[in-house]
Amino acid sequence: MTQPQTFDWERVQGLTPLRDELPGELAPYMLSSGEGRRYDLGDWHLATMARFADTGDEYTLHRVILPAGSTSPFITVPGCSFIQVLEGELTICFDGETHSVVAGDSSVVPEHTPFAVTGNAAVNSFFWYSTDEWLHRLVTELGTATASHVFSRNPPRRIGELLASDLAAGAGISIADLERLEARTDSRSTLPDGEVAFVTKSGGGDRYETYQQINTFTSRSRNTGGRFFTMDTRGAKTPYIPLHFHQQHSENFICLAGIVKIHANGQEFILHPGDFLQAPAGTVHSFAHDANNTRMLGILNPPVFEKFFEYMNDPTDAVVQAEGGEPYFPAEGFQRAQSELDLVVVGPPPGNGN
């Protein structure tokens, strides 16, 4: 497992978060759905949402949109990949398995594991998080910058041609000649023990419950080589939590449904589905759900904060929150998190309008 990175968190606390702009340095920033540096890559459309230059060499993030029938060959790539499906239906093949994944599902593909992606619906989109910059290298070498937010209706080339090119090989991509098998329909209710490719269907994963909220690990550090973990949070409308910051890890927030409010270094951001906010180590922040049945994806790197969700929640088989009842706060778990984990509380929850 990798050691926590040293972050200049005190410098980050003095930065004003950017809106709809990549910072070019490790800094807090927010991107509206579809924003970023946009490229056509054959019949794929990519919005580059985070590069190593923006994340302290920790990760890259892209939103990918592709049409029906768009098919990649089996490829192996550097870094561990996490895919979160937003729209449509994909077929993902790996390790002799073929999986149909739809909106709300996710997948982890470890480094150098051969896999292939096919779009099945008219429009298919997903977030692609990677611990390597291969996809950013690929779009800057082979992509065409575009003002559009969707794929081209008449692309001059297909993704398969580009991925099989010499320039793609220079980005660390290799092609594997493997058989595509029948799609499987089973879902994983718990996560595997180690670094293997897997799909988590919506509602699957390792689930924990707190007041009016279900927190689900859709990947854990043991699945990602100790680089990151992902938390799918689903819950009712809730107020802000106490203002706090971290010294050793970044939190990355993506709104999947409903409305997420985030305070970051004194500014309030309203996230709608598809919006993204990075809060690097040092960012003084808080978040709240501002709509019923809000769903938020958290990607935390490195994964030093993983046990927080075990301290603050109870294991559950439920897939949706129970609403109503008396509010409660797991004070003992919170105190344990403050004493053992990377958590510095600096103030009460932000007031309305602040």
C-alpha positions, 0 to 999 in steps of 0.5 A: 500500500502506498504511503500518504503523499505530503501536501502543502495544505497550508498553501491550499487554504489560502486559495480561492476556488475556481469555477469552470476552469482547470487550475493548472496546480493542486487547488480547489475548483468546481466544474459544471456538468460537461465542462473541462477541456473537450475533445473528439477522440474518434466517435468518443467525446471526452471532457478532461476534468482533471489532469496531473497538473490539477491534482498533484499527480494523483489522478485524472478524471474524464467524462466520456460520451459515446454512441451506440455500437462504439466499441473499443478493442481489448486494451491494457492501460497504465494505472487503476481505473474506476468507471461510474456510468451516468447514462445509457448502457455499456458492455464492459469485458474483462477477465473472461467476463462480460458485464452489462452496466447501466446508469448508477453502476460502476467498475474497477479495472486494475492496472494492466488488466485487458478490458473492452468497452462498448456503447449499447444505448443511443447515448452512453456516458460515464466518468473515468477516473485513473491513477495514470495520465494515459487518457489525457496523453491520448486526447492531446495526441490524437484528439481534436479540440471541440466546443461541443458537449456531445460526440460528433455525428459524423466522426472521421475515425472510430475509437478502435482505429485510434487505440490501435495506433502507434501514438496510442502505444506511446501513451502506454496502451497495448492491444490484447486479442481476447474473446468477447463472451455472453453478458453476465447479469449477476450483481456483486453485493460485497466487494472483492478482497483484492485487486481484481476487475469487477462491476458493482451494480447500483445498490451493491457494494459494502453498505453502511447506514447513519441517520437518513443516509446510506454510505456505500463503498463501491471500491476500497483501498484493497481494490485499488493498490492503496491509491483511492477509495470511492463512496456512494452516498445516498440520502435525504435532505440534510444540513451542512456538517461541521467545517473541517479540513484534511492534511493528507488527502483530497476529497473529490465530489460528484453529484449524481442525483439531487442537489449537493451544496459544498462550502470550500474555502469560504465560498458556496457551490451548488452541485447539480447532477454531473457537477464536480468539485475537488477539495485538496488537502487543506481546503476548509469545507463542508457539504449538505444534501439540498434535495430529497434522494440526493446521491453523491460520489466521493473519491478520496485519495490517498485512502487514509480516511477509509475507516471514517465511514466505519466509525460513523456508520453501522453495517447494513443490507439496506439500499435506501435510507430510512427517513424520519425518526429522531436525529442522532449524531455518532459522537463517539465515532466522530471523536475517534475519527478526530483522534485517529484519522486525518480530520481537523474540525475548525468550526460549526456547520455553515449558516444558511446563505454563508 
